[in-house]
Amino acid sequence: MATSTAPKAAPAAAEKPASPKPGKQKLSKRRRREALSFYLFISPWIIGFLVFLLGPMIASIYYSLTDWDSFTPPQWVGFDNYVKLLTDDPVFWKALWNTLFYAAISVPLGLVLGLWLANLLNKQVRARKLFRTLIYLPTLIPLVATAMIFRMVLAPNGPINDFLGLFGVSGPNWLYDGPWVKPALILMSTWGAGAATVLLLAAMKGIPRELYEAAEVDGASAMRQFWSITLPHLTPIIFFNLIMGLIGAFQVFSQVYILVSKAKNPAGYDAAQTMVPFLFDQAFSYYHMGYASAISWLLFLVILVFTVIAFRTTRRWVFYETEVK
């Protein structure tokens, strides 16, 4: 009997389970509780940011385009405030120049002083913990109290002029002689070098000791070790101090407002007037709130430009240990 040669039917392929449709997975009860706790704890910051920072910033953009005295409804003037500031207000350019002069000297001076102090405090000397505390202590003193101290120090018969008198030098009237007001403010800025010093000192402690040992074997001097090992490892902290110093220098206010009286010392105030005191006068002395808002945004742009320039130069001088060169 002939057998059938018809091919057997192939077994049906096992059906694959259908893949779940892409979509948002539902959070478990625990995850929802964690998310709720997160938003609950962060809500004070979010509310504070929206109400006290973002809201006023947006409002100031609008007010900078208006003529507003804070008592009557604002009147739209477009870009007239900005045009007047840039083309018809010599006080603005004087204040901007004073601010640039202050920042150009005080910021590098603070960086060099902080680096020098950190290098000294990194040595194996007695009572170095005490010296570290004393150097950082001035940064904890309120700025108003610091200004009052320097008002006495910079007085005509103050300690600085008494010290200069020991060498037969007649000290100037720091806060009243126009040419000496800005140097007096710059001198005061060195008072807060302790914060930068502490950061640099902490970075120095993180530099591997093996690098110095290898340099000593190769016969490198202490100065060579500083320039080739210590300084490159400190450049990220120096960069951070540079950015914070620039922002702080362009926003200098309390020192000028407290040390130099506009009513009693108009010449000194004119020589020391910076952007923020100029903004303050326009807003709260003359009630030109729209004009002051325009000043604030021009100041923001100036700070932004210098910050961007600083960031663009980092590839040339900032060294990151984890970065492949």
Secondary structure as the mmCIF struct_conf table of DSSP 4:
data_model
#
loop_
_struct_conf.conf_type_id
_struct_conf.id
_struct_conf.beg_label_comp_id
_struct_conf.beg_label_asym_id
_struct_conf.beg_label_seq_id
_struct_conf.end_label_comp_id
_struct_conf.end_label_asym_id
_struct_conf.end_label_seq_id
HELX_LH_PP_P HELX_LH_PP_P1 ALA A 2 SER A 4
HELX_LH_PP_P HELX_LH_PP_P2 ALA A 6 PRO A 22
HELX_LH_PP_P HELX_LH_PP_P3 LYS A 24 SER A 28
HELX_RH_AL_P HELX_RH_AL_P1 LYS A 29 PHE A 49
HELX_RH_PI_P HELX_RH_PI_P1 LEU A 50 LEU A 54
HELX_RH_AL_P HELX_RH_AL_P2 GLY A 55 TYR A 63
TURN_TY1_P TURN_TY1_P1 SER A 64 LEU A 65
STRN STRN1 THR A 66 ASP A 67
BEND BEND1 SER A 70 THR A 72
STRN STRN2 GLN A 75 TRP A 76
TURN_TY1_P TURN_TY1_P2 GLY A 78 PHE A 79
HELX_RH_AL_P HELX_RH_AL_P3 ASP A 80 THR A 87
BEND BEND2 ASP A 88 ASP A 88
HELX_RH_AL_P HELX_RH_AL_P4 PRO A 90 LEU A 121
TURN_TY1_P TURN_TY1_P3 ASN A 122 ASN A 122
BEND BEND3 LYS A 123 LYS A 123
TURN_TY1_P TURN_TY1_P4 ARG A 126 ALA A 127
HELX_RH_AL_P HELX_RH_AL_P5 ARG A 128 TYR A 136
HELX_RH_3T_P HELX_RH_3T_P1 LEU A 137 LEU A 140
BEND BEND4 ILE A 141 ILE A 141
HELX_RH_AL_P HELX_RH_AL_P6 LEU A 143 VAL A 153
TURN_TY1_P TURN_TY1_P5 LEU A 154 LEU A 154
BEND BEND5 ALA A 155 ALA A 155
TURN_TY1_P TURN_TY1_P6 PRO A 156 ASN A 157
BEND BEND6 GLY A 158 GLY A 158
HELX_RH_AL_P HELX_RH_AL_P7 PRO A 159 GLY A 165
TURN_TY1_P TURN_TY1_P7 LEU A 166 GLY A 168
TURN_TY1_P TURN_TY1_P8 TRP A 174 TYR A 176
BEND BEND7 ASP A 177 ASP A 177
HELX_RH_AL_P HELX_RH_AL_P8 GLY A 178 SER A 189
HELX_RH_3T_P HELX_RH_3T_P2 THR A 190 GLY A 192
TURN_TY1_P TURN_TY1_P9 ALA A 193 ALA A 193
HELX_RH_AL_P HELX_RH_AL_P9 GLY A 194 LYS A 205
TURN_TY1_P TURN_TY1_P10 GLY A 206 GLY A 206
BEND BEND8 ILE A 207 ILE A 207
HELX_RH_AL_P HELX_RH_AL_P10 ARG A 209 VAL A 217
TURN_TY1_P TURN_TY1_P11 ASP A 218 GLY A 219
HELX_RH_AL_P HELX_RH_AL_P11 ALA A 222 GLN A 225
HELX_RH_PI_P HELX_RH_PI_P2 PHE A 226 THR A 230
HELX_RH_AL_P HELX_RH_AL_P12 LEU A 231 PHE A 250
TURN_TY1_P TURN_TY1_P12 GLN A 251 GLN A 251
HELX_RH_AL_P HELX_RH_AL_P13 SER A 254 LEU A 259
BEND BEND9 VAL A 260 VAL A 260
TURN_TY1_P TURN_TY1_P13 LYS A 262 LYS A 264
HELX_RH_AL_P HELX_RH_AL_P14 PRO A 266 ALA A 272
HELX_RH_AL_P HELX_RH_AL_P15 MET A 275 PHE A 280
HELX_RH_PI_P HELX_RH_PI_P3 ASP A 281 SER A 285
BEND BEND10 TYR A 286 TYR A 286
HELX_RH_AL_P HELX_RH_AL_P16 MET A 289 ARG A 312
TURN_TY1_P TURN_TY1_P14 THR A 313 THR A 313
HELX_RH_AL_P HELX_RH_AL_P17 THR A 314 TRP A 317
TURN_TY1_P TURN_TY1_P15 GLU A 321 THR A 322
BEND BEND11 GLU A 323 GLU A 323
#
